[in-house]
Amino acid sequence: MIQKNTSKSIILVFMATIIGGTLHAQVGVGVKAPKSAEVYFDGSRKMLDEKWTYWKGPRLAATLPIKWFIVNDPVDKGTVLNTNDPAAAGGKYGAADIVTKDQFRDFRLHIEFLIQKKGGNSGVYLQNRYEIQVLDGDTTSHGMAAVINETPSPYFAYNGIGKWNAYDIVFRAARFKEGKLVEKAMLTMYFNGKKVHKNQHINQVWGGPNSGIDGGNDGGKGITDVPGGLKLQAEGHDVLYRNIWIQKMNIPKSNTDF
């Protein structure tokens, strides 16, 4: 179930102006969902089955029910989610990735992860398109907490193997006019309470059709005007997730800073 021990958590309070109002935003490990948000994983098998499914991409090799494991939290009380689906053994991303049944445009996301072994690899996909990397040991633009292939890795903020980490993200979906892309997707992100990306535009989907929505369109540059779920990547590694919640938003102006 959801963790109650936050004595070692990093909880920072920031003020932000979004959508014409003042948003009080807590960020960091252990932050609980506000009343306006929906919890998408509380540590229970019941919630996993109710709110998630396998992504039906071209490489899908897994069948329902979801084969990800519910395991004891190695640090705090409660149970958490292990991405190590047998169908993804050998790093076959897209073979057993899971995605929320709900789909999103603009939103605030909180998600926590723990990598148990050196080189542990997963990924958090916004709208099932844009990957925020989860990869121990990689400090490049393909590495930890990078908007994959588009920003440097803010590796300095990583807590390391065997410790919980948190991504707090405000995401604004791409905008279209008469079917044409007029504004690229944008995000602002805190990694363990440190602001690491501010109003970062995202240019494309990386990794091809096995990666996510639009990955096979014009080399990943053919973004379409459809919402997408939150996707978590299975690559045959022991990467754990907990405390996942999303707050739907409407961000009319091109500004995600918070």
Summary of the structure (lengths in Angstrom):
residues: 258
radius of gyration: 16.9
end to end distance: 29.0
largest distance: 50.8
contacts: 882
relative contact order: 0.24
helix: 6%
strand: 39%
